[in-house]
Amino acid sequence: MRVLIASGAGGGTAKGRIGKYFHLKEFGEALKKLGVEYKLVSETDYATGFPSRHVRDWLPYNRKFKKLIDDFKPDVIFVDRQAHFGLQAIKAKIPLFVYLRGNYWMEVDMAKKTIYKDPLMRTVLWLRHRIAEKVFRNCAGVFMTADYLNDVIKKYHPNTKTYHFLEGINASHWYPTKQMELKHPCVGILQDANWWGKTKEMLTLDKVIENMSDVTFYWAGDGQYKDKILPVLEKHKNFRWLGSLEYPDKVREYLSTIDVYALPTGMDTTPLSSREAQLMERPVVATRIGGIPEVVMDKKTGFLVAEGDYNAWIESIRLLVSNKDLAVQMGKAGRQFIVENYNWAIVAKRFIDAVNEYLSNKKSR
């Protein structure tokens, strides 16, 4: 079997782009170990079109895409974005599988209310949405990163085949290393501020930080909404903004140093950073939303709190920084949970089984 993997790896911060490509390569290598030939490409190198920020991209790279297909001859194509590359795959009549990391439709709705307010940008969003809907409608199936997304997908595309896809992670990349100079006890946050629906929950930390003056809070991340967060949190002497960290080396150092990992979010699936933190044996305190309960085991690998419940944040963090034995116990349980459930070998095997079933059914028709 030949699998062509196309990474969107566009938008967001450099850490986000590199991280997505990095982990899709690990997925490809896991497929390779199981006898599958794969090729990983950046989709915008082969298929772009209107709407785009650059006029030069408005004409699709049909020749480049066709040559890629002719040279590699894929049996299936796997994309992590619903855009022009997926459309080209559909036109070429190659089975297309889409990887969905989050609630796409909620993100579109949030974008209408925040980023795309003027008529021109709303038109751009509408055109992109049309492309995405065509990809969802005509793809062979959607691999979703959290169980709750099944109902979301079926609401908009009831006939679309869905598969559970726990994005794997290579535990060998996450190990204790040299530490950063941070003030202890400390809480570390590692997330970008690109979607207001996710980012706004960080404002809950205002009262948390205020009421925990003996604990230092560090935020590593960037994004267009950081200017809505920093003025609120930087007024506290025990808060520090670190900006973006080089991935994965500096992220590893950061997670090696912090005492507790915090994930305050208003919209998420199974965030990569929480899995990385658990592999570094850090207890996690996170918002109970979306697919997070599938990756953070409440009261076993950390604590889950309701949106806006700053008292629960204070209680959970206080318990972990004051009870080192509990923090160590949860940290070790977290690593074990991620290793056992988010193994690329398991993910790759499930993917191959699903694709083979699809191809077999297609031949028998």
PLY file of the C-alpha trace (Angstrom):
ply
format ascii 1.0
element vertex 365
property float x
property float y
property float z
element edge 364
property int vertex1
property int vertex2
end_header
0.00 0.00 0.00
1.14 3.54 -0.79
-0.14 6.40 1.37
0.38 10.03 0.42
0.23 12.24 3.52
-0.30 15.97 2.98
0.22 18.34 5.87
-1.55 21.70 5.92
1.04 23.02 8.39
-0.16 26.51 7.62
-1.34 29.28 9.91
-0.68 29.47 13.62
2.77 29.79 15.09
6.00 28.17 13.98
5.74 25.72 16.90
2.27 24.67 15.75
3.34 24.23 12.12
6.50 22.31 12.96
4.68 20.20 15.52
2.00 19.04 13.07
4.53 18.13 10.38
6.80 16.49 12.96
4.04 14.20 14.23
2.72 13.31 10.78
6.24 12.18 9.92
6.21 9.96 13.00
2.87 8.55 11.80
4.43 7.86 8.40
7.40 6.10 9.96
5.03 3.92 12.00
3.21 2.99 8.76
6.56 2.18 7.15
7.42 -0.28 9.92
4.19 -2.11 9.07
5.12 -2.43 5.39
3.36 0.66 4.05
5.17 3.02 1.69
4.46 6.65 2.48
5.35 10.11 1.26
4.86 13.24 3.38
4.46 16.58 1.63
3.37 20.10 2.43
0.04 20.50 0.65
0.58 24.12 -0.40
3.61 23.04 -2.44
1.27 21.14 -4.74
-2.26 22.55 -4.52
-3.38 26.09 -3.79
-6.04 28.37 -5.18
-8.52 31.11 -4.52
-9.15 32.31 -1.86
-5.58 32.96 -0.79
-3.67 35.90 0.64
-1.39 35.93 -2.41
-2.65 36.50 -5.95
0.13 34.22 -7.25
-1.56 31.31 -5.46
-4.97 31.75 -7.03
-4.24 29.31 -9.86
-4.09 25.71 -8.60
-0.77 23.91 -9.03
-2.44 21.19 -11.13
0.78 20.25 -12.92
2.72 19.81 -9.70
-0.09 17.79 -8.15
-0.43 15.59 -11.25
3.31 14.92 -11.36
3.27 14.04 -7.65
0.48 11.53 -8.25
2.07 10.11 -11.40
5.41 9.64 -9.67
4.24 8.23 -6.34
1.02 6.48 -7.46
-0.74 6.51 -4.06
-3.49 4.07 -3.18
-4.95 6.58 -0.72
-4.36 10.17 0.35
-4.44 11.37 3.96
-4.80 15.11 4.68
-4.98 17.08 7.92
-6.77 20.06 6.36
-9.91 20.40 4.25
-8.56 22.53 1.40
-7.38 22.51 -2.22
-5.19 19.40 -1.90
-8.23 17.42 -0.85
-10.20 18.79 -3.80
-7.46 17.71 -6.19
-7.50 14.21 -4.67
-11.26 14.00 -5.17
-10.96 15.15 -8.80
-8.24 12.54 -9.35
-10.61 9.90 -7.91
-8.09 8.77 -5.32
-9.61 7.66 -1.98
-9.24 10.61 0.39
-9.15 10.33 4.17
-9.35 13.46 6.29
-7.80 13.89 9.73
-9.94 16.14 11.93
-8.21 17.49 15.04
-11.03 19.66 16.36
-14.59 20.93 15.95
-14.16 22.58 12.54
-17.69 23.99 12.47
-17.36 25.63 15.88
-14.06 27.15 14.76
-15.74 28.59 11.64
-18.53 30.08 13.74
-16.00 31.59 16.14
-13.99 33.00 13.21
-17.10 34.80 11.93
-17.51 36.49 15.30
-13.87 37.41 15.83
-11.41 37.33 12.92
-13.59 37.61 9.82
-15.86 40.56 10.56
-15.54 42.73 7.46
-17.44 41.74 4.25
-14.32 40.80 2.25
-12.92 38.45 4.90
-16.34 36.92 5.50
-16.48 36.15 1.77
-13.05 34.52 2.00
-14.24 32.44 4.95
-17.40 31.45 3.05
-15.36 30.30 0.03
-12.98 28.30 2.21
-15.93 26.77 3.99
-17.44 25.67 0.66
-14.21 23.88 -0.20
-14.08 22.20 3.21
-17.69 21.04 2.97
-17.03 19.53 -0.45
-14.03 17.67 0.94
-16.04 16.35 3.91
-18.91 15.36 1.62
-16.79 13.45 -0.90
-14.00 11.95 1.20
-13.75 8.23 1.91
-13.78 8.86 5.65
-12.83 11.13 8.53
-10.31 10.09 11.17
-11.26 12.04 14.30
-8.97 12.67 17.22
-11.69 12.48 19.91
-14.86 10.42 20.35
-17.13 13.42 20.93
-16.42 14.62 17.38
-18.43 11.71 15.98
-21.74 13.38 16.86
-20.44 16.71 15.58
-19.49 15.25 12.19
-22.75 13.31 11.86
-24.73 16.48 12.52
-23.37 18.04 9.32
-22.53 14.95 7.28
-24.60 12.00 8.51
-23.40 9.67 5.75
-19.69 10.28 6.24
-17.73 7.32 7.57
-15.87 8.14 10.80
-12.95 6.45 12.50
-11.43 7.01 15.93
-7.85 8.22 15.52
-5.88 8.79 18.70
-2.99 10.87 17.39
0.07 9.01 18.56
3.20 10.36 20.15
6.69 8.88 20.38
7.43 8.61 24.09
11.17 8.25 23.44
11.32 11.94 22.44
10.09 13.05 25.86
12.64 12.52 28.60
14.15 14.55 31.48
16.69 17.09 30.27
18.45 20.22 31.49
16.12 22.65 33.19
15.27 26.27 32.61
15.76 28.91 35.29
12.22 29.20 36.64
11.04 30.16 40.10
9.44 27.33 42.08
6.81 26.26 42.82
5.58 27.01 39.33
2.77 26.27 36.93
3.46 26.05 33.21
1.07 26.84 30.37
1.99 25.88 26.81
-0.59 26.97 24.27
-1.04 29.45 21.46
-3.61 32.21 21.34
-4.96 31.83 17.81
-8.62 31.01 18.47
-10.54 33.17 20.90
-12.88 30.30 21.69
-9.89 28.44 23.16
-7.88 31.37 24.45
-10.55 33.24 26.42
-10.50 30.65 29.21
-7.00 31.85 30.12
-8.67 34.91 31.62
-9.95 32.63 34.39
-6.37 32.54 35.65
-6.57 36.22 36.61
-8.09 35.41 40.00
-6.09 32.20 40.30
-2.76 34.00 39.96
-3.95 36.79 42.25
-4.83 34.31 45.00
-1.64 32.23 44.68
1.11 34.82 45.14
3.58 32.15 46.30
3.30 30.27 42.98
4.78 31.58 39.72
2.81 31.09 36.51
4.63 30.87 33.16
2.98 31.07 29.76
4.86 29.80 26.71
3.03 30.59 23.49
2.04 33.30 21.06
-0.77 34.26 18.72
-3.01 37.07 17.63
-4.99 37.12 20.88
-2.04 37.39 23.24
-2.71 41.14 23.47
-6.08 40.38 25.04
-4.49 38.07 27.61
-1.20 39.71 28.58
-2.63 43.01 29.90
-4.82 41.02 32.28
-2.22 38.54 33.52
0.97 40.61 33.41
-0.31 42.92 36.13
0.52 40.10 38.54
4.14 39.93 39.74
4.00 36.13 39.80
3.20 35.81 36.08
5.76 35.59 33.26
5.27 35.40 29.51
8.00 33.43 27.72
6.83 33.80 24.13
7.21 30.88 21.72
9.64 28.08 22.53
11.65 26.14 19.96
10.05 22.78 19.29
10.79 20.20 20.56
14.05 20.91 22.45
13.06 24.06 24.37
9.58 22.67 24.98
11.20 19.59 26.51
13.33 21.78 28.79
10.26 23.78 29.82
8.23 20.68 30.65
11.22 19.25 32.54
11.23 22.29 34.79
7.64 23.13 35.69
5.89 21.55 38.68
2.34 21.50 37.28
1.06 21.76 33.72
-2.06 23.89 33.23
-4.40 23.81 30.24
-7.09 26.51 30.53
-9.08 26.27 27.29
-12.59 26.96 26.09
-12.49 24.66 23.07
-10.21 21.67 22.54
-9.97 18.03 21.52
-7.04 15.93 22.74
-4.31 18.60 22.88
-0.79 17.50 22.05
0.76 19.63 24.79
-1.11 17.76 27.52
0.19 14.44 26.20
3.72 15.81 26.07
3.41 17.13 29.62
2.21 13.75 30.87
5.07 11.98 29.12
7.35 14.33 31.05
5.57 13.06 34.20
3.92 16.36 35.02
0.47 16.35 36.68
-2.09 18.24 34.62
-4.89 20.61 35.59
-7.18 21.25 32.61
-10.62 22.51 31.64
-13.21 19.75 31.41
-14.24 20.35 27.81
-14.25 18.65 24.40
-11.95 15.65 24.21
-9.75 16.60 27.17
-11.37 14.03 29.50
-10.18 11.40 27.01
-6.53 12.35 27.53
-6.41 13.58 31.15
-7.79 11.12 33.70
-9.47 13.14 36.44
-7.99 12.48 39.88
-5.57 9.93 38.37
-3.23 11.84 36.07
-4.41 15.30 37.11
-7.56 17.29 37.75
-10.33 18.51 35.46
-12.19 21.72 36.29
-15.29 23.39 34.88
-15.02 26.45 32.64
-14.65 29.63 34.64
-14.31 27.85 37.98
-11.27 29.67 39.34
-11.81 28.22 42.83
-11.37 24.70 41.42
-8.18 25.84 39.70
-6.83 27.20 42.97
-7.75 24.06 44.93
-6.26 21.70 42.34
-3.00 23.59 41.90
-2.61 24.14 45.65
-3.03 20.42 46.30
-0.38 19.50 43.72
2.26 22.04 44.77
1.81 21.22 48.46
1.66 17.44 48.10
4.78 16.39 46.19
4.03 12.68 46.59
0.64 13.10 44.92
2.18 15.16 42.10
4.81 12.48 41.46
2.22 9.71 41.58
-0.05 11.48 39.06
2.92 12.32 36.85
4.01 8.69 36.61
0.43 7.53 36.02
0.12 10.12 33.24
3.19 8.86 31.40
2.03 5.26 31.66
-1.43 6.19 30.34
-0.05 8.03 27.30
2.49 5.32 26.47
-0.20 2.62 26.58
-2.92 4.49 24.69
-1.19 6.93 22.33
1.31 4.62 20.70
1.98 5.33 17.00
2.25 1.60 16.27
-1.32 1.06 17.50
-2.58 4.11 15.60
-0.88 3.02 12.37
-2.32 -0.51 12.64
-5.85 0.87 13.10
-5.39 3.18 10.12
-4.17 0.35 7.88
-7.06 -1.89 8.93
-9.62 0.83 8.18
-8.10 1.66 4.79
-7.80 -1.99 3.78
-11.44 -2.55 4.69
-12.45 0.43 2.56
-10.35 -0.68 -0.42
-11.67 -4.26 -0.18
-15.28 -3.07 -0.11
-14.57 -0.78 -3.04
-13.20 -3.66 -5.13
-16.18 -5.89 -4.33
-18.72 -3.34 -5.54
0 1
1 2
2 3
3 4
4 5
5 6
6 7
7 8
8 9
9 10
10 11
11 12
12 13
13 14
14 15
15 16
16 17
17 18
18 19
19 20
20 21
21 22
22 23
23 24
24 25
25 26
26 27
27 28
28 29
29 30
30 31
31 32
32 33
33 34
34 35
35 36
36 37
37 38
38 39
39 40
40 41
41 42
42 43
43 44
44 45
45 46
46 47
47 48
48 49
49 50
50 51
51 52
52 53
53 54
54 55
55 56
56 57
57 58
58 59
59 60
60 61
61 62
62 63
63 64
64 65
65 66
66 67
67 68
68 69
69 70
70 71
71 72
72 73
73 74
74 75
75 76
76 77
77 78
78 79
79 80
80 81
81 82
82 83
83 84
84 85
85 86
86 87
87 88
88 89
89 90
90 91
91 92
92 93
93 94
94 95
95 96
96 97
97 98
98 99
99 100
100 101
101 102
102 103
103 104
104 105
105 106
106 107
107 108
108 109
109 110
110 111
111 112
112 113
113 114
114 115
115 116
116 117
117 118
118 119
119 120
120 121
121 122
122 123
123 124
124 125
125 126
126 127
127 128
128 129
129 130
130 131
131 132
132 133
133 134
134 135
135 136
136 137
137 138
138 139
139 140
140 141
141 142
142 143
143 144
144 145
145 146
146 147
147 148
148 149
149 150
150 151
151 152
152 153
153 154
154 155
155 156
156 157
157 158
158 159
159 160
160 161
161 162
162 163
163 164
164 165
165 166
166 167
167 168
168 169
169 170
170 171
171 172
172 173
173 174
174 175
175 176
176 177
177 178
178 179
179 180
180 181
181 182
182 183
183 184
184 185
185 186
186 187
187 188
188 189
189 190
190 191
191 192
192 193
193 194
194 195
195 196
196 197
197 198
198 199
199 200
200 201
201 202
202 203
203 204
204 205
205 206
206 207
207 208
208 209
209 210
210 211
211 212
212 213
213 214
214 215
215 216
216 217
217 218
218 219
219 220
220 221
221 222
222 223
223 224
224 225
225 226
226 227
227 228
228 229
229 230
230 231
231 232
232 233
233 234
234 235
235 236
236 237
237 238
238 239
239 240
240 241
241 242
242 243
243 244
244 245
245 246
246 247
247 248
248 249
249 250
250 251
251 252
252 253
253 254
254 255
255 256
256 257
257 258
258 259
259 260
260 261
261 262
262 263
263 264
264 265
265 266
266 267
267 268
268 269
269 270
270 271
271 272
272 273
273 274
274 275
275 276
276 277
277 278
278 279
279 280
280 281
281 282
282 283
283 284
284 285
285 286
286 287
287 288
288 289
289 290
290 291
291 292
292 293
293 294
294 295
295 296
296 297
297 298
298 299
299 300
300 301
301 302
302 303
303 304
304 305
305 306
306 307
307 308
308 309
309 310
310 311
311 312
312 313
313 314
314 315
315 316
316 317
317 318
318 319
319 320
320 321
321 322
322 323
323 324
324 325
325 326
326 327
327 328
328 329
329 330
330 331
331 332
332 333
333 334
334 335
335 336
336 337
337 338
338 339
339 340
340 341
341 342
342 343
343 344
344 345
345 346
346 347
347 348
348 349
349 350
350 351
351 352
352 353
353 354
354 355
355 356
356 357
357 358
358 359
359 360
360 361
361 362
362 363
363 364
